[in-house]
Amino acid sequence: MNTHEYQAKELFAQSGVATPAGKVASTAAEAGAAAREIGGEGLVVKAQIHAGGRGKGTFTNGFKGGVHVINTAAEAEDIAGKMLGQTLVTHQTGPEGKLVSKVLIAKSVDIKKEYYFAILFDRASSRHALIASTEGGMNIEEVAEKTPEKIIREFVHPTLGLQAYQARKLAYTLGLTGKLANQAVKLFTSLWTLYIQRDCSLVEVNPLAITSDDQVVALDAKFNFDDNALYRQKDVAALRDITEEDPREVAASEYGLSYIGLDGDIACLVNGAGLAMSTMDIIKFHGGEPANFLDVGGGATKEQVTAAFKIILGDPNVKGILVNIFGGIMDCDIIAHGIIAAAQEVSLTIPLVVRLEGNNVEAGKATLANSGLAITSADDLTDAAAKIVAAVKAA
């Protein structure tokens, strides 16, 4: 789960992480009121979407830039009015862009130096890692590609947690000393505590800034949270903005399904993430293109299978469906009945290939064969992929 910048800054404020004062606004009038409340010259209006590169983005109405520095409440209203209700396109949104429904009005700061800082889980080492760079305010992927030596990594022991010497080491490696180093150590430590306590999978600060009056502050923030831990993070779950998400992914989450839309035309319905990846790979191997990643989990019910079919058919590009189920925990016959019920309920008219294997598989295959529906059974995964690719090409 992701958050908006204004939500991330609220979390910062709760955890004692230094960040400029700001208020969120949903209308131009609210933006003006927020600017008057914060007061003074040197404010910034920032479009709130789940994507980076906002400052260099362009709105589809022709207005340029999702980040603007202003000095008065009138300017805040004017700029917010040009952003709100408009679609902002950045290098991370794709050409379709994202609709801006909120803006952040925040105190601008005079920046002397920008850094990059993040905490994330590094799967290669199976440890949490602190990532930093002197190249703040830039696309960190570009920095890693062109100047990897400027990326600093500090790995955290899984049981001991972040040690004080590691935070000091990171500050000094960034070239910070004295008062600045002390502030940076405090900020790194506060961010680490926030990261752990809130079950984050990513906390990214870009830029982490040194101001002209020698203050270390987090200017921009991005959070990702572990979806599997949201049950114990009720206040974090309440920050979810479903308008920023693919409606199909939102619908899938309501049924406990994992769905990611892709660009192909062959939909996949699979139990298990690893099996789903293998299914997508073998579809491509046989000349097809997967339309989605959809994992119904280890104990899918008839209702979940029906919901999965409806979500799949919500994609107008889908021309065929491959169901690949390995019945370890699951009973293949129960899944077969679910597939039949789903196909009947949605009045399925496109090719459907089903591969069942495992627990009670023969009964499941018999159920499909006796259903009277146009369901093609496959003996193994290769057979299933070849059949669905051929059926879609022939359609």
N, C-alpha and C positions, 0 to 999 in steps of 0.2 A: 504494500500500500504506500502511496506517495502523499505528500502534503504540499500545500501552497507555501510560498515564501512567508507570507504574513503569519501562517500557522506555525511554521518552523521558528519564527522569531518569538512567538508567544511561548513556545517551549524553551527557547533560549532564556527568556526573561525569568521563567519559573526556575531555571537551573543555575542562575547567576552567571550566565555567559554574556559578556559585554557586547551589546548591539545597539545601534541607533534607535531612538524612539520612533514609533510608527503607528498608523491606524489604517484599517481597511475600509474601503468605501465601495458601495454598489451602484451609486448614482453620482452624477456630476455635482449635485448639491451637497451630498455627503462628503465628496472629495474636498470641496471648498471649506466645509465646516471642519474637517480634519486638519486642513492646512492652517486654519485660524487657531485651532486648539493647540497644535504643536508649536506654532508661532515662529517668528523670525524669518530671515531670508535663508536661501540655500536649502530648498526642499527637493525631493525627488518623487516623481510619479512613476510607478512601476506596474505594468500589466501583470496580472496573476493568472498564469497557466502552468500546467505541468510540462514544461519544456525549457531548455536553456537557449541561449543566444537571443534573448528578447530584445536587448539593446540594438542589435543589428537587424532585427526582423522588420517586416513590412506588412501593414494591414492591407486587406483586400480592397479597402476603400481608397487606397493610395497613400494613406498617412504612414510616415516612416518612423520606425523606432518604437519599441515597447517600453523604453526607459527614457524619461525626460527630466532635466533639472529645471526647477521653476523657483520663483521668489515670492509670489503672491497667491492669495486664495483664488483670485480671479483666474490666474493662469492655471491653477490646479483644476478648476472647474472646466476650463476650456480644453485642456489636454485630456482629462478624464472623459469628457464628452466625446472626444474623437476616438477613444479606445473602447469604451464600454459598448457592448452589443456588437462589436466588430470582430472579424476573424484575423488573428495574427499568424503570419507564416514565418517560421525560423528554420534554421538548418536541422533542427531536431524534430519539428512537427511534421515534416513532409509537405508537399504542395497543398494538401487539404487544409492545413493550419488548424488552429484551435480558437474557439470562441472565448472572448474576454468578458467575464461577467463581474469581475472585481478588480480594483486597483489598490495598490498600497501607497499611502502617502507617508513618507519617512523623512527624517532629518538627514540632509546631505552632509557629508564630511569632507574635509580637505585632506586628500590622500597623499601621503609622502611615499609610501611603498606598498605594493600588493604581493600577497603570498597565496598559495593554495594549501588547503588542509582538509583531510578527510579521514574518517575511521570506517573501516569495512571489514567484512570477513573474507580472508584470502583463502580460496579453496585449494590452491596449490600447496600451501603449507599447513592447511587445516587450523589456522590461527587468525585471531583478529589482528589487524594491521593498521598502524597510523601511517598515512601517506602525506607527504608535504613537498612543496616545491617553492623556489624563489620566483617562479613564473606564474604569479597569481593573475587572475582576471582573464586568463587565456583558456582555450579549449585544452583540457588536460590530456585528452587522447592525442592531440597534435604534439604536445610537449613530449609525451612518452615516445612518440614515433620518431620525432626529429632530434630531440636532445634528451635521451633517456637518462643520461648522467645527472640531469637536474631533478630527477625524481628521488626523493628520500623515503626510505621505508624503515619502520621500526615495528617489529613483531612483538605481540603481547603474549606472555605465558598464560596458558588456558586456566590455570588455577590461582596463580599469584596476582593476575591482573596487571594493570599499568603501574609501573614503579616510578617513583619520583625522579630517579636518575635518568629514566628514559625520556620523560617530558623535558628535563633540562638539556639532555643530549640533543633532542630534536630542535629545541630553541637555539642552541649554540650552533648547530649545523646550518641553520637558516641564517646565521650571522647576527642573531639577537643577543645582546649583552645587557648587564645591569638591570635597570628598571623595566626595559622592554622584555628582557628574558623572563623576569619574574611574572609580568603580566601574561606572557605567552604560556608559561608553565601553568598558571592558574586557569587560563582558558582551556588548554589541552586537557587538564584534569577534570574540569567541569563537563566538558564535552564527552569525555570517556564515561563519566558517571551517568550522564544522560543517555548515552548510547546503550549502556548495559541495562539500566533500570527500565528503559522504555522498549526493550527488545528490538532495537534497530538492526537493520542489515546494512545501512549506510547513513552516515552523517557527513555531508560535504559542505565546506565553507569556501566559497570562491567569489570574491576575494576575501581573504583575511587581511585586514589593512592596518598599516601604521599611519596614524593621522599626524597632521602638522604639529599638534600639541602633544605628541608622543604617547598616544593611547593605542592599545591593541584591541581592535573590535572586529566582530564578525559582520560583514556587510551583506552578504547574500548566503542563503542557506537552502540545502536540499536534504530531505529525509526520505529514507525508505524503511519500512517496518516489516518484520517477519509476520506474514499472514497467519502462520500457525500459532502465533502467540497472542493474537488480538483478543482472544477470549479473556485474557487477564489484563488487557489494556483497554478498558472500556472507554476512557476519555480519549485515547488515541484513535480508536475505531470510530468515534463520533466525528473525527476530523475528515473522514472520507468524503470526497466530492465525486459522486458517480457521474456527474455531467462531464467530467474529464476522462471518463473511461469508455471503452468500447461497450455499447449496450449489450452485446452478446456475452461479453465477459462478466458484466454485472448480473445478467440473468443466470449464467452458469454458476456464479458464486452463491446465488440464492438456493441452489440445489446441491451444493457441495461438489460441484464439478470444476475441473481446471480446464479453461478454454483460452486459446490464443488464436486469433484469426490470422490467416496467411493469404497469399495471392493466387493460389492454385484453384483447381476445379474439382478435386477429388477429396471429399470430406472423410475424416478418420474418426472412428469411435472405438476407443481402446481402453483397457484397464491396466494402468501402470505406466508411469512416466517413461521408463526405459523402453518398454514395449511400444509406446507411442512414437518415440524417436526412431526406433527400428522400422516401424511401419511407414513413417514418412520417408525414410531413406530408401526403402525398397520400392516405394511408389516411384520415386525419382529414378531409381535404377532401371525400372521398366518403361521409362519415358513419360511418366505422368508428373503432375505437380500437386502436392498436398494443399488443401484449402484451409486446414486448421490443425492445431494440436488440441485434442480433446481426451482427457483422462477422466473416466468415470469412477476410478478408485477400485479398491479391492472388494467392496461389498455392495455393488450397485443394485438398486431396486428397480422395479418396473417403472415407477414414477420418474426416477432419475434418467432411465433410458429414454422414456418418452420426451422428457424435457430436453435431453441431448439432441434428439432428432429435430425438435422444433427449433432449437438454436442453430443447428447445422443448416436447416432449410431457410433460415433467415438471411443466409448469404446468397444473393442472386447468382453468384458465379458458380455455385456448386452444381455439378452435372452428374455426380455419382457418389455413392457412399461405400466405404469399406469398414466393416465391423470386424475387429480382431480381438477376440477375448480368450484369455488363458484362465481356465477355471481352476485356480488353486484354492483360494478361500471360497470363490463363487461357484454356484451350481450352474452348469451350462444350460440345463433345461429351463431354469428360472429365467436366465438371460434370453433364451430363445422365445419364451412366452412374452417377455418384455419387448423384444424386437418386433414381434408380430403385432402386439397391441399398439406399439408406437407407429408402425407402418400403416396400420388401419386408421388410426386416429388422425394422422396428418395426410392421409390419402396419397401415399408416396407414389410418384410416377417416374422417378429417375432410377437408374440401375443401382441395385443393392447387392453387394457381395459380402458373405458372412463366413468367417473362419472361426470355428470353435475348437478348443483343445482343453483337455484336462478333466476335471470332476464332472461325471455324468454326461460326458460328451455325446455318447451314442443316443441317449434320450433327447438331448438338445437338437441333434441333427435330424432325428425323426420328427420332432415337433415342427421344425422349419419345413421339412419336405412335405408334411401333411397339411400345411397351412393354407394351401391354395393360392398363395401369393407369389409374385415373380421375384423370388429370392434365390440367388445363385450361391450354392454352397461350395466352399473351397477346402481342399485337403490339408494345405499347409500355407504358410505366409507367402512363399514365392508364387504358388498357384493363385492365391487370393489377389495379389498385386497385379499379376499378369491379366487376370480376368477383369478386374475393375478398370484397368487402363484400356484394355481392348473394348470394353463395353462403352466407356465414355467416348473413345475415338469413333466408335461406330454410330453413336447416337446422333 
